[in-house]
Amino acid sequence: MKRHLWILSAGIVILLGGITLYAVLHWGGGEDSARESLLATIPSNTQTTIYADFAALRQSPFIASLREWAPTPQQVDPEYAQFLRDTGFDYERDLDRIAIALIRRGQITSYFVVADGRFDRKKINTYTSQFGTHENRGGREIFTVPVSGGTRKISLTFPRQNRITLTDDPDLPALLGQSMKGEDEKQWRARFNRLAGSPLFAVIRQDAGTSSALAQQAPGGLQSPQLAALIEQLLWISMAGKPEGDRLRIVVEGECPSDAVARQLSDFLSGALILAQAGLQGPRVREQLAQQAREAYLEILKGADISRIDRDETKSVRVVFDVTPKFLAAARSAVPATPQPPQPHK
């Protein structure tokens, strides 16, 4: 099968790929209630939870400037254009909020997605029925379709009006019945409540595999056995972004059980910050890096803040910095222009 159905999860995996974020939840009414409702469906064996409020983000001046910064495709993908015509769903316009759970079992990681928006259920059901199977399981109407280029399948259902749930796990009904409870829910909810109103966030419950991957993905200057050892001792990592006017505030927080580990991690990051600023001031970097880019990086580094927080049961290290218009301008100027196709000889 071609990639048609993968587009149903378009914003999902694509948008979670670029995002490094911190944020939050209130468990009250209105928008808070909508967030609570989405997050309440997350399975208990989740390792990473990601949340995005697209309805709020669409109102942000920073997101508007980010769209201006991003390269504009010369033409719409034909398959996506066909998807739009057949279903009437455009995630940029119709997706309001989304929660994503990543679940790892051994070497396999599955995703579980629940999203609110404006869906034409009849059109989407008709569209998916062309490529997969349709059945009733556990009192739910479930569609299953193969993923292009592999043997795995995507299953989806509509739990209620204007809500869709999908996963690449083979048993969607089982995941729907495994929502967080008891101590597990208490731990996740504490992290969500601790954050404060950002429309975009990720919370990671650490294990050995996660810590190794994070250490390996650290920027070159931050890769070290010392950092890897410190990351391995973190229990939770929260990342979120909150647009504030024309900039995006990024907050990253790591929790550990030991004050000694928190102090060592804070000292390591503070030292790396000082070295990075000194490096950008060096003569070689001045020669090799455009002044606009160098000034943008220095602005971020000088505005960054590293602090420690004692919550009794855990000790945290928090890093806060802003992605500024100057940084976006520098990044845009560094993006090579799209080559024009050669003109035919006359």
N, C-alpha and C positions, 0 to 999 in steps of 0.2 A: 504494500500500500504506500501511496505517496504521503507527503507530510501533512495532509489536510488536518487531521485531528490534533496534531501537536500544536496547532495554532490556538486551540481552545485554552491551552495553558500558556499562551504567549507571554503576557506580562509577567507571569509567575517566575519561571526559572530565569528568564532574561534579566528581569529587573533585580532579582535577588543577587545576580552575578556581579553587579557593580557597586553594590551598596555596603558601606561599612558604617554601621549606625548605632545610635543610642536613643532610647525613648521611653514612652510610657503610657500608663493606663490609670484612669480613675474608674472604680467599679460602681458608678452611680447610674444616672439616667441619660437620655439623649444619646450623643455620640459615644459616651462612655459605656452605655448599655449595649450599643452595637458592637463595640470592641470586646466587651465581656462575653457577649453571645458567641462571637467568632472563636475567641480563645478557649471558651468552655468546651469546644468540640475537639481540641487537640488531644491525640492519643497519649496515654500515660507513659509509653516507652519512647517518647520523643527525646532526641538529643539536642536539636536546635529549633527554636521557634522564631519566625520572622513575621513582622506585621507592617503593613503599609496602608495608610489612609489616603487614597488617591483623591477623594473628594476635597480633602483639606489641602493637599499638595498642589492641586490645580489652581488654588487661589494665591499661591505664594509668588512674590516677585522674583525670588531666587530661582524657582523652577522655571519661570518664564525666561530668565536670562540664561539658564542652563540649556533650554531648548534652542535659543538663539546661538549658543556656543556649539551645540552638537551639529555635526555634518548632516545636511539634509539629503536624503536619498533622491537620486535623479528620477526614479520611477518606483511605483509600488510593486512589490512582488506579485506576480500574476495569481499565485495560489491564495495569497492573503486577500487580494482583491475579490477573488471568487468566494472566499469564506465570508467576507463582508456582505456580498450580494445575497448569499444563500441564508445567512443567519441574522443579518442586521446588527451584529454585535461588533463594536469597536472598543477595545479595552481602554484606549486613550480617552474616550468619551463616556463609556457606559459602566466602567468598573469603579465602584465606590471604595471598597476596602477589601483587603485580602489577608489571610493568615496562612502561613506555610509551616508545616512540620517536617523536619528531616529525621528519618528513623533508620538507624544502622543496625543490621543483623549480620554479624561477621564481616565479610568483605562487601556486602551488598547494602547500599543506601537507597531507601525508598522515600518518596515524598507524598505528603498528604496535604491537600489544598482545599480551603473553604473560602468562597468569595461572595460578596454581596454586590449587586449591581442591577442593571436593567437587561434581563435576558428574555428573549422570545423563546420560551420552552418548546413550543410546537416546531418552530423552524430549526432549532438546535437538535431536537430529537430526530426530525426528518433528515437533517444533514448527517448526523452520526450513524443513522440506520443504514446509510448507503455503504458504509465501510466496515461495520462490525456486527455484533450480536446484541439482542435485546431480550431481557428476561426480568422476571419479578422474583426478588429474593428478600426474605425478611420483611415483606410488605412494602418493598421499595422497587421502583422501576429503575433498572440499572442498564446502562449501555457500556459495552466493552469493545474497544477497537485496538488493532495492532499499532505499535509505534514504528514509524518508518526507520528502516535500517537496522532492525533488531528483532528479537523474539519476544520482548516484553510488551505488555498491553496497558492501555489506560482505561480505567473504569470511572464512570461519572454518574451522578444522580442529582436530583433536585430535592433537598430535604424540605424546602418550603418555598413560597413565592419569593422571587428575586434572590435566591441563594443557590449556588452550585457547589458540589463537592466532587473532587476527582483525585485519583491516586494511580500510581503505577504498581502498587501492591496488588497481588492476586485476589485479596479478600477485602473488598471495600466495606461490606456490612460488618465484618469483625472490627475494623478500625473505627467505624462509627459507634460501636458499642464499647470502646475502650477509653472513654474520656477520663481525664485525671480525677482522682479522688483521694481523700485522706491526706496523709503527710506529703505525698507526691504533689497534689494540687497546692497544698500550703506553701511548699518550697517555690514552685513556679509563680504563684500569685504574689508572694513576697517580692520577687524580682520585678514583676510587672508594676506593682503598686509603688515600688521604690522610685521608679522613673517618673518623669513629670511632664506628660502632655505632648511629647514629640509625635509627629505623625508617622514616623518611620523608625523601626528598631529591630534588633536581633538579640536573642538571649541564648547562650550556649551553655549546656551542662557538660562539664569537662569529663573526658576519660583519656586514657593513655594515647589512643589513636588520634584524638583531636589535638592534644597538646603537641605531638610530634609534627603533625601537619602544619599547625600554626607557627611553630618554630622554624620550619623549613621555608615557609612563605614570608618570613620577615625580610625586610630590605637588607641588601648586602652588608651594610655597616652594622646592622643589629643582629646578624646571625652569629651566634657564639654558643659554646657549650654551657656557659653560665646562664644565658638567657633561656636556653632550652630547659635547663634544670629548674629554673624559676617558674616557667610557664607550666611545666608538668605538675607543679604543686597548686595551681589555681583550681578552684572548685567550679566557679561560674565566671563567664565573661559576658558582659553586656556591651552592646555597641548601638549608638543611635545618632540620628541626625535631625536637627530641628531648624527649619528655615527661619531666619530672623532678618527681615528686610531683604537686602541684596546679598546676604551671605548665608552660609550654612554652618551652624555650630555642630561640631562632631564631639561626642563624649564616648570614651571607651573606659570601661571599668573591669578590673579583674579582682576576684575574691579568693582569699586563701585563709586557712585556719590559724596561721602563725604570724605574729607581729614581726618576727625576724625576717620572714620571707617577704612580707610587704615592704619592709624597710630596704632590703637588698634590691628588690625590683624597682622601687622608687629611685634609689641612688643610681642604679644602672641606667634607667631612662633619662634621668636628669643629666648624667654625664654624657650620654649619647646626644642629647639636645645641645649641650654646650659645644661638643666636638663638631656637630653638624653646622652650627652657626660659624664656628671658627673656620671650618673647611670652605664655606661659601665666601668667606672674606679673603681666602688665599689667592695669590697671584695667578696660579695655574687655572683655578676655577674662573677667575675674572676673564681670562683669555678664552676659555673654552665655552663658557655659558653666557648667553645673551643677557644684557643688563636687566631687561624687563623680567626675564625668568628668575634671575638671581634675586632681585628685589622682592618678587612675589614669594619665593621660598623663605627668604629672611623674614618677611612679614608674618608668615604662618608660624615659623619657629619662635620668633620673639613674642608672639601673642599666646603661645602654648602655655598651659598650666598643668603641673603635675602635683597631686596632693594625695595624702593618705587619710583613710576614714576608718575609725574603730567602731564596729557595730556589735561588740562583745563576742557574739558567736563567730563572726568572720571579720577579717581585716582586709581592707580594699585599697587598691591603688587606682586613682582616677586620672585620666589624661583628657584635657579639653583643648580644642583648637578650632579655628574658623577657616573655612574655605571661602576666600574673598573674591570680589570681582577682578582684582589684579591678578590673582592666580588663574582664573578662567581665561582672562585675556592672554596671559603668557602661554597657557596650554593651547589655546586656539592658534596662536602664531606658530607654535611648534608642530602643529598637525600639517603634514605635507598636503599640498593641493591635490585634488583628484585629477589624474591625468586625463586630458581630453582625447577622445578617439581620433586616430589619424584621418585626415580629410582625403577623400578619393581624388586621384589625379584626374584633371579635366582634359 
